[in-house]
Amino acid sequence: MRSVVRGLTVAVLASLGLVTAQSDAVAAVPADKPAVLSGWTQTDAGSYHRWDSARRDQAAWAAYAFDWTTDYCSYSPDNPLGFDFTLACQRHDFGYRNYRAAGQFDANKARVDSAFYQDLLRKCDTYSAVVRPACDGLAWTYYEAVSRLGVLKVTQAQLDEAQRVKDASERAVSLR
């Protein structure tokens, strides 16, 4: 008898729109989530800027249930030698975490890694030509770490080499 009453109560409430058959979380995730995720993980600057805009207004994208968590550059410095790689690492984490959650990681890893490298190079372009070779070298090192190992771990020797390149470039300019 209880199950009949419970069933009738749910049916009446459902007809009044007070309960739904699906949970709100499942019903709320838009069908275009894969397309949005793909659009935010491409290699071009427009993709980066669209992702960054959404990152700054996550509440507007809450229905998509994206994973925005990050550990930035994992086991490597976020700002090696003063080059700020924080946002590039954050977008890379976004791609990895959301493609893993979608079960599409392997199919998208190479592109997410390439987008990471392009983000790093675009960041390097904001620095003076004097120190840019050191920044570009670190960008390549960071990219190689994630593309080959799947984790960002740069050695002290690699950081020391980039520091040597940066120092040599700055000395050359000061001698002019």
N, C-alpha and C positions, 0 to 999 in steps of 0.2 A: 504494500500500500504506500509506504514512504517513497519508493522509487517512482510510483505513478504521480504522486503529488509533486515531487521534485521535478519530474519531467514536464508536468503541466505548468508549473511555476516558471521554469526556464522558457517554455514555449510562449507563455504570455509576455514575459519580460522581453524576449527576443522580438516579438511582434510589435512591442512598444519602442524598440530600438535601444533598450537599456542594457542588453548583453549581446555579444556577438559570438559566432561559432569559432572564429579564429582569435588568437591572442592579439592584442593591439600591436605588439612588437613585430609579429610576423606580417600582419596586415599592413603595417605602416611602411615597410621597406619598399621603396619604389622599384618597379621592374627595370628601370634604366640604370640601376646601380652599377652593373658591369661596364656600361658605356661611360658613365661618369668617372669611374675608377680608371678606366683606360685613358680617358681624356686628360686626367691629371697626372699620368705617369709616362707621358711621351717625352722625347728628347728636346723638343723645341722650347724656346723661351716663353711662348704663349701658354703652353701647358704648365710650366712652372708658375707663371703669374696667376693663372686660374686656380691652381692648387693653393698658392700662398693666400690669395683672397679668401678662399674657403676656410683655410686654416685660421685666419683672423676672425672669421664669423662662423665658427663651428655650429653654433645653435641653429643657424639657418639650414644646416645639413643634417641635423639630428635624426631625421626620419630614415636616413640611409644607414645608420648604425656603423659608420666607419670607425676604425681603430686609429685614434690620433696619438696614442702613446708613443714615446720615443726615449731612447737612451743616447740620442744624438750620435756621436761618432764611436760608440761602443768602447773599445779598449784603446782607442787612439785619441790624441788631443783634438778637441773641437776647434781650437784656434792655433794650429801649429805655426810657430814663428810669427804669430800675429795675424795670420790669414784666417778669416772667419768662415769656417766650413759648416757652421752650426745648421743653417737652414737646408743646405744640400743633404747633410746627414739626416735631418728630420724627414725630408721628403722621401729619402731612400728607405728609412724605417717604415714610413706610411705605405709605400709600395709593397715592401716585403710582408708586412703584417696583414695587410688587407688581401693580397693575393693568396697568402697561406690560408687565411680564414675562408676564402672563396674556393679553395681547392684548386687554384689555378697558378700556383707559384712557379712550377717548372716551366710552364709555357710562357711566362712573363719575366723571369729572372734576368735574362740577358738584356732585355729592353730597359728594365728598371735600373740595372747596373749602368747601362749606357746613358740613361737620363741623369744619373748621379754624376758621371764624369762630365757631361755637358754643363750641369749646374756648377760644378767645381770650376771648370774653365771660364764660365761666365763670371763667376766671383773673382777669379784671378784677373780677368780683364779690367776690374775696377781698381787694380793697384798699378803703381807706376811701372813703366817699361824697365826700370832698373831692377826691381825685385820680382817682376813677373816670371822670369825663367825659374826661379826657386819655387814660386807658387805653382806653376805649371808642372814642375817635377813632382811636387807633393801631390797634386791632383792625380797624376798618373799612378803614383804609388798607392794612393787611397783606392783608386779604381781597380788596380790589379789585385789588391787585397780582397776586395769584395767579390770580384768576378771569379777569382781562382779559389778562394777559401770560403766564400760565403759569409765571412765575418771581417769586420774592419779592425785589423790589428797591425799597426805600423811599428817597426822596431826603432830603438834609439839610434842605431847606426843609420837608418834611412833619414831620420830627423836631423842627425848631425851632418849628413851629406847635403841636405837641402839648406841647412844653415851655412855651410861652407860656400855654396853657390850664391846665396843671398849676400853674404859678407863680401865675396869677391866682386860681385856686381856693384855693390855700394862703394867699395874702395875704388873701382875703376872710374866711377862717376866723380868721386871726390878729387881724383888726380887731374881731371880735365881743367 
